[in-house]
Amino acid sequence: MSTRISAVLVDFGGVLTTSVYEAFEAFGAALGVDPRLPLRLLANDEQSGALLVAHEEGRLGQREFEDGFAERLRAHGADIQGAGLLSRMQQELRPDQAMLDLVAEVRGAGRPVGLLSNSLGDDCYAGFDLESMFDAVVISGDIGVRKPSRRAYAVACERLGTRPEGTVMVDDLEHNIVAARRAGLAGIVHREAATTAEELWNLLRV
């Protein structure tokens, strides 16, 4: 008999907000380069990827990441300086009210909900009262480890006061959900609020 799911972890960017991919592509278009360039560099360029990992793990400050990534963008034809780079990359992000409402509904039903987010810069959480919205808040830069590391899910479960097998992770990145399942959690790949809500309540009501 499977363990009952009674607690929820959710990602931030792309789950509680609109698409990170679309925001970063809009940023690339605004620079006058291939809209996919910022994401392509972060995913496939060794130097850019190393900068991102170091920032997400709290080993590299925001301004150092911005300066380093701006240099990589300039090397590929973008005319940009580092100051404020992350804010510019994220300026198209908007809260997804349906997902915020879902978090409140789950907590209102007596189920603990935690946030597990890889660091996105100092300003990305502005306008979100995370401490009142969640029962636990875990940001990768604060714990020195990022998703999809198994340790990130373990720390989040510890902070939430639950066991992995009794917890479900909601994330828009499939590889993070694969890693969560390997760590013992259930997982939901988020695409849009209505489907995520249906899948989540089906798990929580078993």
Accessible surface in RSA format (square Angstrom, percent):
REM  Atomic radii and reference values for relative SASA: ProtOr
REM  Chains: A
REM  Algorithm: Lee & Richards
REM  Probe-radius: 1.40
REM  Slices: 20
REM RES _ NUM      All-atoms   Total-Side   Main-Chain    Non-polar    All polar
REM                ABS   REL    ABS   REL    ABS   REL    ABS   REL    ABS   REL
RES MET A   1   245.48 127.1 154.55 102.3  90.92 216.5 131.44 111.7 114.04 151.1
RES SER A   2    94.49  79.8  70.02  93.4  24.47  56.4  53.20 113.3  41.29  57.8
RES THR A   3    77.75  55.3  57.94  58.7  19.81  47.2  38.70  52.0  39.05  59.0
RES ARG A   4   129.40  54.3 117.43  59.9  11.98  28.5  56.76  77.6  72.64  44.0
RES ILE A   5    15.77   9.0  14.84  11.1   0.93   2.2  14.84  10.7   0.93   2.5
RES SER A   6    36.52  30.9  36.52  48.7   0.00   0.0  15.37  32.7  21.15  29.6
RES ALA A   7     0.43   0.4   0.43   0.7   0.00   0.0   0.43   0.6   0.00   0.0
RES VAL A   8     1.26   0.8   1.26   1.1   0.00   0.0   1.26   1.1   0.00   0.0
RES LEU A   9     0.70   0.4   0.70   0.5   0.00   0.0   0.70   0.5   0.00   0.0
RES VAL A  10     3.28   2.2   3.28   3.0   0.00   0.0   3.28   2.8   0.00   0.0
RES ASP A  11    11.99   8.4  11.99  11.9   0.00   0.0   0.00   0.0  11.99  12.0
RES PHE A  12     0.57   0.3   0.57   0.4   0.00   0.0   0.57   0.3   0.00   0.0
RES GLY A  13     6.66   8.2   0.00   N/A   6.66   8.2   1.54   4.2   5.12  11.5
RES GLY A  14     8.41  10.4   0.00   N/A   8.41  10.4   0.48   1.3   7.94  17.8
RES VAL A  15     0.00   0.0   0.00   0.0   0.00   0.0   0.00   0.0   0.00   0.0
RES LEU A  16     0.00   0.0   0.00   0.0   0.00   0.0   0.00   0.0   0.00   0.0
RES THR A  17     5.94   4.2   3.61   3.7   2.33   5.6   3.61   4.8   2.33   3.5
RES THR A  18    57.21  40.7  50.66  51.4   6.56  15.6  55.83  75.0   1.39   2.1
RES SER A  19    36.21  30.6  25.36  33.8  10.85  25.0  23.75  50.6  12.46  17.5
RES VAL A  20    24.30  16.0  24.17  21.9   0.12   0.3  24.17  21.0   0.12   0.3
RES TYR A  21   106.10  49.5 106.10  60.4   0.00   0.0  80.96  60.8  25.14  31.0
RES GLU A  22   121.35  69.7 115.26  87.2   6.08  14.5  41.03  79.4  80.32  65.6
RES ALA A  23     1.68   1.5   0.48   0.7   1.20   2.7   0.64   0.9   1.04   2.8
RES PHE A  24    11.84   5.9  11.79   7.3   0.05   0.1  11.84   7.2   0.00   0.0
RES GLU A  25    64.06  36.8  63.22  47.8   0.84   2.0   7.88  15.2  56.18  45.9
RES ALA A  26    40.64  37.4  26.93  41.6  13.71  31.2  34.95  49.2   5.70  15.1
RES PHE A  27     3.31   1.7   1.59   1.0   1.72   4.5   3.15   1.9   0.16   0.5
RES GLY A  28     0.00   0.0   0.00   N/A   0.00   0.0   0.00   0.0   0.00   0.0
RES ALA A  29    54.19  49.8  37.40  57.7  16.79  38.2  38.71  54.5  15.47  41.0
RES ALA A  30    74.74  68.7  32.38  50.0  42.36  96.4  45.17  63.6  29.56  78.3
RES LEU A  31    26.94  15.0   3.92   2.8  23.01  57.8   7.84   5.5  19.09  51.4
RES GLY A  32    69.03  85.1   0.00   N/A  69.03  85.1  35.53  97.5  33.50  75.0
RES VAL A  33    28.80  19.0  13.20  12.0  15.60  37.6  22.05  19.2   6.75  18.3
RES ASP A  34    50.72  35.5  35.88  35.7  14.84  35.1  29.95  70.5  20.77  20.7
RES PRO A  35    57.77  42.1  57.77  52.7   0.00   0.0  57.77  47.7   0.00   0.0
RES ARG A  36   149.19  62.6 148.97  75.9   0.22   0.5  47.98  65.6 101.21  61.3
RES LEU A  37     6.19   3.4   6.19   4.4   0.00   0.0   6.19   4.3   0.00   0.0
RES PRO A  38     0.09   0.1   0.09   0.1   0.00   0.0   0.09   0.1   0.00   0.0
RES LEU A  39    33.56  18.7  31.60  22.6   1.96   4.9  31.81  22.3   1.75   4.7
RES ARG A  40   103.32  43.4  97.20  49.5   6.12  14.6  51.09  69.8  52.23  31.7
RES LEU A  41     7.75   4.3   7.52   5.4   0.23   0.6   7.75   5.4   0.00   0.0
RES LEU A  42    20.47  11.4  11.28   8.1   9.20  23.1  11.48   8.1   8.99  24.2
RES ALA A  43    81.73  75.1  41.73  64.4  40.00  91.0  51.79  72.9  29.94  79.3
RES ASN A  44   116.66  80.4  81.65  78.9  35.00  84.3  31.91  76.8  84.75  81.9
RES ASP A  45    27.06  19.0  19.48  19.4   7.59  17.9   9.10  21.4  17.96  17.9
RES GLU A  46   154.08  88.5 137.96 104.4  16.12  38.4  61.57 119.1  92.51  75.5
RES GLN A  47   107.38  60.0 101.82  74.4   5.56  13.2  37.08  78.9  70.30  53.3
RES SER A  48     0.00   0.0   0.00   0.0   0.00   0.0   0.00   0.0   0.00   0.0
RES GLY A  49    16.34  20.1   0.00   N/A  16.34  20.1  16.31  44.8   0.03   0.1
RES ALA A  50    61.61  56.6  48.22  74.4  13.38  30.4  56.15  79.1   5.45  14.4
RES LEU A  51    37.93  21.1  36.77  26.3   1.16   2.9  37.79  26.5   0.14   0.4
RES LEU A  52    39.41  21.9  39.41  28.2   0.00   0.0  39.41  27.7   0.00   0.0
RES VAL A  53    45.52  30.0  45.52  41.2   0.00   0.0  45.52  39.6   0.00   0.0
RES ALA A  54    12.93  11.9  12.93  19.9   0.00   0.0  12.93  18.2   0.00   0.0
RES HIS A  55    13.32   7.3  11.22   7.8   2.10   5.4  11.22  11.6   2.10   2.4
RES GLU A  56    11.71   6.7  11.71   8.9   0.00   0.0   0.00   0.0  11.71   9.6
RES GLU A  57    40.29  23.1  36.25  27.4   4.04   9.6   1.16   2.3  39.13  31.9
RES GLY A  58    47.18  58.2   0.00   N/A  47.18  58.2  13.08  35.9  34.10  76.4
RES ARG A  59   156.99  65.9 118.59  60.5  38.39  91.4  73.68 100.7  83.30  50.5
RES LEU A  60    42.58  23.7  37.88  27.1   4.71  11.8  40.22  28.2   2.36   6.3
RES GLY A  61    39.04  48.1   0.00   N/A  39.04  48.1  30.37  83.3   8.66  19.4
RES GLN A  62    31.64  17.7  23.28  17.0   8.35  19.9   8.28  17.6  23.36  17.7
RES ARG A  63   129.02  54.2 125.33  63.9   3.69   8.8  49.10  67.1  79.92  48.4
RES GLU A  64    96.41  55.4  88.59  67.0   7.82  18.6  43.31  83.8  53.10  43.4
RES PHE A  65     1.21   0.6   1.21   0.8   0.00   0.0   1.21   0.7   0.00   0.0
RES GLU A  66     5.17   3.0   5.17   3.9   0.00   0.0   0.00   0.0   5.17   4.2
RES ASP A  67    62.78  44.0  57.23  57.0   5.55  13.1  28.50  67.1  34.28  34.2
RES GLY A  68    16.61  20.5   0.00   N/A  16.61  20.5  14.97  41.1   1.64   3.7
RES PHE A  69     0.00   0.0   0.00   0.0   0.00   0.0   0.00   0.0   0.00   0.0
RES ALA A  70     0.12   0.1   0.12   0.2   0.00   0.0   0.12   0.2   0.00   0.0
RES GLU A  71   105.51  60.6 104.16  78.8   1.34   3.2  23.34  45.1  82.17  67.1
RES ARG A  72    41.47  17.4  41.47  21.1   0.00   0.0   5.42   7.4  36.05  21.9
RES LEU A  73     0.00   0.0   0.00   0.0   0.00   0.0   0.00   0.0   0.00   0.0
RES ARG A  74    97.30  40.9  79.96  40.8  17.34  41.3  33.01  45.1  64.29  39.0
RES ALA A  75    70.13  64.5  26.11  40.3  44.01 100.1  39.37  55.4  30.76  81.5
RES HIS A  76    84.35  46.1  59.40  41.3  24.95  63.8  43.85  45.2  40.50  47.1
RES GLY A  77    61.74  76.1   0.00   N/A  61.74  76.1  35.71  98.0  26.03  58.3
RES ALA A  78     4.11   3.8   0.00   0.0   4.11   9.3   0.58   0.8   3.53   9.3
RES ASP A  79   129.73  90.9 108.99 108.5  20.74  49.0  40.51  95.3  89.22  89.0
RES ILE A  80     5.29   3.0   0.30   0.2   4.99  12.0   5.29   3.8   0.00   0.0
RES GLN A  81   123.24  68.9 117.21  85.7   6.03  14.3  58.63 124.8  64.60  49.0
RES GLY A  82     5.01   6.2   0.00   N/A   5.01   6.2   0.00   0.0   5.01  11.2
RES ALA A  83    62.19  57.2  45.45  70.1  16.74  38.1  46.08  64.9  16.11  42.7
RES GLY A  84    33.10  40.8   0.00   N/A  33.10  40.8  27.33  75.0   5.77  12.9
RES LEU A  85     0.17   0.1   0.00   0.0   0.17   0.4   0.17   0.1   0.00   0.0
RES LEU A  86    10.26   5.7  10.26   7.3   0.00   0.0  10.26   7.2   0.00   0.0
RES SER A  87    46.09  39.0  37.76  50.4   8.34  19.2  34.95  74.4  11.15  15.6
RES ARG A  88    97.45  40.9  96.27  49.1   1.18   2.8  34.97  47.8  62.48  37.9
RES MET A  89     1.11   0.6   0.97   0.6   0.14   0.3   0.97   0.8   0.14   0.2
RES GLN A  90    16.39   9.2  11.19   8.2   5.20  12.4   7.72  16.4   8.67   6.6
RES GLN A  91    99.70  55.8  81.62  59.6  18.08  43.1  32.71  69.6  67.00  50.8
RES GLU A  92    80.58  46.3  71.84  54.4   8.74  20.8  11.30  21.9  69.28  56.6
RES LEU A  93    25.20  14.0  11.94   8.5  13.26  33.3  11.98   8.4  13.23  35.6
RES ARG A  94   126.82  53.2 125.93  64.2   0.89   2.1  54.51  74.5  72.31  43.8
RES PRO A  95    75.20  54.8  59.52  54.3  15.68  57.0  59.52  49.1  15.68  97.5
RES ASP A  96    34.65  24.3  30.53  30.4   4.13   9.8   6.93  16.3  27.73  27.7
RES GLN A  97   109.19  61.1 104.82  76.6   4.37  10.4  56.25 119.7  52.94  40.1
RES ALA A  98    52.63  48.4  39.00  60.2  13.63  31.0  44.34  62.4   8.30  22.0
RES MET A  99     1.50   0.8   1.50   1.0   0.00   0.0   1.50   1.3   0.00   0.0
RES LEU A 100    29.71  16.5  23.63  16.9   6.08  15.3  23.93  16.8   5.78  15.6
RES ASP A 101    63.86  44.7  61.55  61.3   2.31   5.5  16.88  39.7  46.98  46.9
RES LEU A 102     8.28   4.6   7.51   5.4   0.77   1.9   8.08   5.7   0.20   0.5
RES VAL A 103     7.04   4.6   5.71   5.2   1.34   3.2   7.04   6.1   0.00   0.0
RES ALA A 104    63.74  58.6  50.53  78.0  13.21  30.0  56.12  79.0   7.62  20.2
RES GLU A 105    97.95  56.2  85.86  65.0  12.09  28.8  42.73  82.7  55.21  45.1
RES VAL A 106     1.07   0.7   1.07   1.0   0.00   0.0   1.07   0.9   0.00   0.0
RES ARG A 107    75.57  31.7  60.27  30.7  15.30  36.4  15.75  21.5  59.82  36.3
RES GLY A 108    70.18  86.6   0.00   N/A  70.18  86.6  36.47 100.1  33.72  75.5
RES ALA A 109    59.43  54.6  24.61  38.0  34.82  79.2  38.03  53.6  21.40  56.7
RES GLY A 110    62.33  76.9   0.00   N/A  62.33  76.9  36.38  99.8  25.95  58.1
RES ARG A 111    43.12  18.1  41.46  21.1   1.66   4.0   7.49  10.2  35.63  21.6
RES PRO A 112    45.30  33.0  41.45  37.8   3.84  14.0  44.66  36.9   0.64   4.0
RES VAL A 113     0.75   0.5   0.75   0.7   0.00   0.0   0.75   0.7   0.00   0.0
RES GLY A 114     0.12   0.2   0.00   N/A   0.12   0.2   0.12   0.3   0.00   0.0
RES LEU A 115     0.22   0.1   0.00   0.0   0.22   0.6   0.00   0.0   0.22   0.6
RES LEU A 116     1.47   0.8   1.47   1.1   0.00   0.0   1.47   1.0   0.00   0.0
RES SER A 117     1.14   1.0   1.10   1.5   0.03   0.1   0.01   0.0   1.13   1.6
RES ASN A 118    20.87  14.4  18.98  18.3   1.89   4.6   8.56  20.6  12.31  11.9
RES SER A 119    13.57  11.5  12.51  16.7   1.06   2.4   9.76  20.8   3.81   5.3
RES LEU A 120    31.44  17.5  29.93  21.4   1.51   3.8  31.44  22.1   0.00   0.0
RES GLY A 121     8.55  10.5   0.00   N/A   8.55  10.5   3.95  10.8   4.60  10.3
RES ASP A 122   116.63  81.7  85.89  85.5  30.74  72.7  29.92  70.4  86.71  86.5
RES ASP A 123    82.62  57.9  72.05  71.7  10.58  25.0  23.07  54.3  59.55  59.4
RES CYS A 124    17.17  13.0   0.15   0.2  17.02  40.0   7.00  17.7  10.17  11.0
RES TYR A 125    34.77  16.2  31.27  17.8   3.50   9.1  31.81  23.9   2.96   3.6
RES ALA A 126    77.92  71.6  50.30  77.6  27.61  62.8  61.93  87.2  15.99  42.4
RES GLY A 127    88.98 109.7   0.00   N/A  88.98 109.7  43.42 119.1  45.57 102.1
RES PHE A 128    32.04  16.0  16.10  10.0  15.94  41.5  18.22  11.0  13.83  39.6
RES ASP A 129    90.83  63.6  79.47  79.1  11.35  26.8  37.74  88.8  53.09  52.9
RES LEU A 130    20.58  11.5  17.63  12.6   2.94   7.4  17.63  12.4   2.94   7.9
RES GLU A 131   138.61  79.6 121.42  91.9  17.19  40.9  60.58 117.2  78.03  63.7
RES SER A 132    69.79  59.0  46.25  61.7  23.53  54.2  45.19  96.2  24.60  34.5
RES MET A 133    41.06  21.3  33.98  22.5   7.09  16.9  32.64  27.7   8.43  11.2
RES PHE A 134     6.88   3.4   0.00   0.0   6.88  17.9   0.00   0.0   6.88  19.7
RES ASP A 135    73.29  51.3  38.95  38.8  34.33  81.2  17.19  40.4  56.10  55.9
RES ALA A 136    12.59  11.6   4.06   6.3   8.53  19.4  12.53  17.6   0.06   0.2
RES VAL A 137    34.81  22.9  12.07  10.9  22.75  54.8  12.07  10.5  22.75  61.7
RES VAL A 138     1.11   0.7   0.59   0.5   0.51   1.2   1.11   1.0   0.00   0.0
RES ILE A 139    21.07  12.0  19.64  14.6   1.44   3.5  19.64  14.1   1.44   3.9
RES SER A 140     1.11   0.9   0.99   1.3   0.12   0.3   1.11   2.4   0.00   0.0
RES GLY A 141    24.63  30.4   0.00   N/A  24.63  30.4   7.76  21.3  16.88  37.8
RES ASP A 142   119.78  83.9  82.77  82.4  37.00  87.5  27.76  65.3  92.01  91.8
RES ILE A 143    36.91  21.0   5.03   3.7  31.88  76.8  13.45   9.7  23.46  63.7
RES GLY A 144    44.58  55.0   0.00   N/A  44.58  55.0  21.10  57.9  23.48  52.6
RES VAL A 145    24.73  16.3  24.53  22.2   0.20   0.5  24.63  21.4   0.10   0.3
RES ARG A 146    52.13  21.9  52.05  26.5   0.08   0.2   4.94   6.8  47.19  28.6
RES LYS A 147     3.87   1.9   2.57   1.6   1.30   3.1   0.91   0.8   2.96   3.1
RES PRO A 148    52.62  38.4  43.93  40.0   8.69  31.6  43.93  36.3   8.69  54.0
RES SER A 149    39.00  33.0  26.43  35.3  12.57  28.9  26.39  56.2  12.61  17.7
RES ARG A 150   150.71  63.3 144.11  73.5   6.60  15.7  62.30  85.1  88.41  53.6
RES ARG A 151   125.92  52.9 121.26  61.8   4.67  11.1  51.06  69.8  74.87  45.4
RES ALA A 152     0.51   0.5   0.51   0.8   0.00   0.0   0.51   0.7   0.00   0.0
RES TYR A 153     0.12   0.1   0.11   0.1   0.00   0.0   0.12   0.1   0.00   0.0
RES ALA A 154    31.10  28.6  27.98  43.2   3.12   7.1  30.27  42.6   0.82   2.2
RES VAL A 155    12.08   8.0  12.08  10.9   0.00   0.0  12.08  10.5   0.00   0.0
RES ALA A 156     0.07   0.1   0.00   0.0   0.07   0.2   0.00   0.0   0.07   0.2
RES CYS A 157     2.02   1.5   2.02   2.3   0.00   0.0   2.02   5.1   0.00   0.0
RES GLU A 158   109.69  63.0  84.55  64.0  25.14  59.9  49.01  94.8  60.68  49.5
RES ARG A 159   133.75  56.2 104.34  53.2  29.41  70.0  40.13  54.8  93.62  56.7
RES LEU A 160    17.11   9.5   0.09   0.1  17.02  42.8   1.42   1.0  15.69  42.2
RES GLY A 161    69.73  86.0   0.00   N/A  69.73  86.0  34.98  96.0  34.76  77.8
RES THR A 162    28.18  20.0   9.21   9.3  18.97  45.2  12.99  17.4  15.19  23.0
RES ARG A 163   165.96  69.7 163.23  83.2   2.74   6.5  62.62  85.6 103.35  62.6
RES PRO A 164    38.57  28.1  38.57  35.2   0.00   0.0  38.57  31.8   0.00   0.0
RES GLU A 165    67.36  38.7  60.85  46.0   6.51  15.5  33.83  65.4  33.53  27.4
RES GLY A 166     5.51   6.8   0.00   N/A   5.51   6.8   5.51  15.1   0.00   0.0
RES THR A 167     0.00   0.0   0.00   0.0   0.00   0.0   0.00   0.0   0.00   0.0
RES VAL A 168     0.00   0.0   0.00   0.0   0.00   0.0   0.00   0.0   0.00   0.0
RES MET A 169     0.00   0.0   0.00   0.0   0.00   0.0   0.00   0.0   0.00   0.0
RES VAL A 170     0.47   0.3   0.47   0.4   0.00   0.0   0.47   0.4   0.00   0.0
RES ASP A 171     0.05   0.0   0.05   0.0   0.00   0.0   0.00   0.0   0.05   0.0
RES ASP A 172    21.50  15.1  15.30  15.2   6.21  14.7   7.66  18.0  13.84  13.8
RES LEU A 173    49.39  27.5  48.91  35.0   0.47   1.2  49.39  34.7   0.00   0.0
RES GLU A 174   104.35  59.9  99.06  74.9   5.29  12.6  22.94  44.4  81.41  66.5
RES HIS A 175   104.63  57.2  96.24  66.9   8.39  21.5  68.66  70.8  35.98  41.9
RES ASN A 176     3.28   2.3   3.28   3.2   0.00   0.0   0.00   0.0   3.28   3.2
RES ILE A 177     0.00   0.0   0.00   0.0   0.00   0.0   0.00   0.0   0.00   0.0
RES VAL A 178    55.72  36.7  54.37  49.2   1.35   3.3  55.34  48.1   0.38   1.0
RES ALA A 179    13.83  12.7  10.64  16.4   3.18   7.2  11.67  16.4   2.16   5.7
RES ALA A 180     0.00   0.0   0.00   0.0   0.00   0.0   0.00   0.0   0.00   0.0
RES ARG A 181   124.95  52.5 109.10  55.6  15.84  37.7  41.47  56.7  83.47  50.6
RES ARG A 182   181.32  76.1 158.70  80.9  22.62  53.9  60.07  82.1 121.25  73.5
RES ALA A 183    10.49   9.6   3.32   5.1   7.17  16.3   3.32   4.7   7.17  19.0
RES GLY A 184    38.62  47.6   0.00   N/A  38.62  47.6  28.79  79.0   9.83  22.0
RES LEU A 185     7.20   4.0   0.41   0.3   6.79  17.1   0.97   0.7   6.23  16.8
RES ALA A 186    27.07  24.9  16.74  25.8  10.33  23.5  24.86  35.0   2.20   5.8
RES GLY A 187    10.87  13.4   0.00   N/A  10.87  13.4   0.00   0.0  10.87  24.3
RES ILE A 188     3.82   2.2   2.73   2.0   1.08   2.6   3.82   2.7   0.00   0.0
RES VAL A 189    38.22  25.2  25.14  22.8  13.08  31.5  25.14  21.8  13.08  35.5
RES HIS A 190     9.13   5.0   7.36   5.1   1.77   4.5   2.32   2.4   6.82   7.9
RES ARG A 191   154.54  64.9 123.89  63.2  30.65  73.0  72.80  99.5  81.74  49.5
RES GLU A 192    82.18  47.2  78.58  59.4   3.61   8.6  59.03 114.2  23.15  18.9
RES ALA A 193    17.15  15.8  13.63  21.0   3.52   8.0  13.75  19.4   3.40   9.0
RES ALA A 194    72.66  66.8  56.52  87.2  16.14  36.7  65.63  92.4   7.03  18.6
RES THR A 195    61.29  43.6  59.01  59.8   2.28   5.4  40.21  54.0  21.08  31.9
RES THR A 196     1.38   1.0   1.00   1.0   0.38   0.9   0.38   0.5   1.00   1.5
RES ALA A 197    24.71  22.7  24.64  38.0   0.06   0.1  24.71  34.8   0.00   0.0
RES GLU A 198   113.97  65.4 105.02  79.4   8.96  21.3  37.22  72.0  76.75  62.7
RES GLU A 199    70.07  40.2  66.86  50.6   3.21   7.6  30.44  58.9  39.63  32.4
RES LEU A 200     3.78   2.1   3.78   2.7   0.00   0.0   3.78   2.7   0.00   0.0
RES TRP A 201    43.19  17.3  43.19  20.9   0.00   0.0  35.05  18.7   8.14  13.2
RES ASN A 202    89.15  61.5  81.90  79.1   7.25  17.5  25.78  62.0  63.37  61.3
RES LEU A 203    52.77  29.4  51.98  37.2   0.79   2.0  52.18  36.6   0.60   1.6
RES LEU A 204     0.42   0.2   0.26   0.2   0.17   0.4   0.26   0.2   0.17   0.5
RES ARG A 205   173.51  72.9 140.01  71.4  33.50  79.8  58.39  79.8 115.13  69.8
RES VAL A 206   119.39  78.6  86.29  78.1  33.10  79.8 113.51  98.6   5.88  16.0
END  Absolute sums over single chains surface
CHAIN  1 A     9692.2       7424.2       2268.0       4953.5       4738.7
END  Absolute sums over all chains
TOTAL          9692.2       7424.2       2268.0       4953.5       4738.7
